[in-house]
Amino acid sequence: MDDVLRLLESLKGVRKSFYLSDTMRARLRDIESEVHPFGPLVVRNEGVLECLERERVACIVKDTSFRPPPHATVMLIDEDGVVIGRELLKGDVVREEPGRKTLYLGKDFVIFHDGRSGRNARFVLPPVPFAEVEALPFADRVVSSSPSTAGDLHVRRSAGLDDDPKLATVLIGFDIRR
């Protein structure tokens, strides 16, 4: 499994890589399983919970020079599972659709309104692919995600790292192909 850590540390922008211990994983599961209210909405970190279901969970601490994610890492989803908003990544283009209003919240989030959807909306942090680990011949069911602020703080403190706001944590969960 040193191959995974060597690969991760070779990526531009990665400052540190390590595996989560069983104790770190258990506490992180508790933290991320809590419902995090955001005003009238809740935040559900489905990506981290999915990472924690894998056999191995690697962690990287990265700076801003690390590559962007392949798709939005924050979505607003209604009770019917319809995406009614999402993070905008650099270069994203939002297509206008007839009968749908597009509302930009700043320059990095968009909400879609068609007059029907929107009930009981929640923010979801979905699982995200991690191509570099997916390319390893022994890695299976690879998924990545960023922990919440509380989860990030727990991981960094448990690993003996400083809580530097200029850095971010990403978890990469994977199974071993047998």
N, C-alpha and C positions, 0 to 999 in steps of 0.2 A: 504494500500500500504506500510505500515511500514514493513509488512512481507518480501517484496522484499528487502528493505534496510537492514533489519536484516540478511537475508540470504546472501546478498552480503558481508556485513561486517564480516560474519563468515568465509569467504573463505580465505585460506592461501594466504598471499601476498597483500590483499586489505587493503589499508591505510585509505581510505575514500570512502563513498558512499552518493549520493544525487540525487535528480531529477533536470533535467534542467527546468528552468522557460520558459514561452512562449517567453520572450525577448531573452533569451540565445539561444533558438531553432531557432528563426527567423534570428538572426545574424549568427549563425553557418551555416544555410542553405545558406545564401548569400556567406559566405566564401567558403564553399565546392562546391558550384555551379560554381564558377569561374574555368576556365581552367587553370591548373597549368602546364606551360611548363617545361620540363626536357630535355634540349637540343632540338633535333628535335622531341622529343616525348611529349605527354601530359599525365597528371595524372588525372584520374577520380575516385573520392572517392564514388563509388556506394553504398558501405556499410553504410556510414554515412547518405547519402541521403535516403536510405531505412529505417534506424532507425528513422529518423525524420518524416517519414510518419506514424508512430505508435502513438497510443493514449498517451502512457507514454514513457518517455525516462529517464532511470536511468543512472548514470555515476559512474564509479569507478576510483579511482586513485590507481595504483598498483605498486608493486616493482618487482624485478626479480624473487622472489620466487613464484609468481603466476603461475598457470599451463599454458602450451603452448596452442596455439589455435588448434582446431581439424583439420584444413587444412590450406594451404597457404593463407596468408593475402595480398600478392602482386602477381599479374599475369601480364604478357605481352601478349596482345591479338591483333591479326591483324584485318584488316577491315572486314574479313569474319567471325569473332568470334572465330577463331582458337587460342587456347592457345599455344603460341610459347615460353613461358618462365614462370618460377614461382619461388617463394621463396622456399628454402629447409628448412624444419624443422628438428630438431635433430632426427636422426634415419631414415629419408627419404631415400629410395632407388630408384634410377632412372633406369628404365629398358631401355636397349639399344634396338633400333628397326632398322630393315634393312632399308637402304635408308634414315636414319635420323641421322644427326650429333648432338652430344650433346656437348655444350660448357658451361663450368662452369665459372661463374664470381665470383671469390672468393670461399668461402666455403658455401655460403648460397643463391645462385641464379643460376639457370640453364636456358639456352636458347636452344631450339630445332630448327634445320634447316633441311628442306627436299627439298629445292630448289624451292618450289612453294609458300609457305606462307611467310608472313612478311610485306606485304604492309600496310602503314599507321598504324603502330602499336602504341598502347597506353598502359600505365600502368593502371591497374584497381585494386582498393582495394575493393574486393567483400564483401558482407555480410557474416558473420560467425555465425554458431549456438552458442547458449549459453545454454548448457544442464541443468545447475542448475536452471535457471529461467523457461526453457521449462518444467521442472518436476512439477512446481506449477500447481495445478488444475485449477486455474483461468486465467493463462497466455496463450495467443494465439498469433500466428504469431511472435514469438520471433526471434530477429536478433541482432547481435552485430557488432561493427566495431570500429576502432580507427580513430580519426580525424587527419587531416593534422597538421603540426607544427603550422600553423596560427590558425587553429581551436582549437587545444589543448591549446594554449596560451589564446585564448578568453575564453574558458570554465574555465580554472583555475583562470584567473583574475576576471571573473564575479562571481566566487564562493569564492573569497577572499583567494585563495590558492597561495602558492609560486610556481614559475616555476622551480622545481627541475628536472634537466636532468636525474637523476637516477630513476625517476618515470615516468609512462606512464598512459594515459587516455584511457578508453574503454567505449563506449556507448552501452547500452542494451535497444533496443526498443521493446515494446510489446503492444498488445491490451488486453483488458479485455474480457474474454469469458463470454458470456451472456447466 
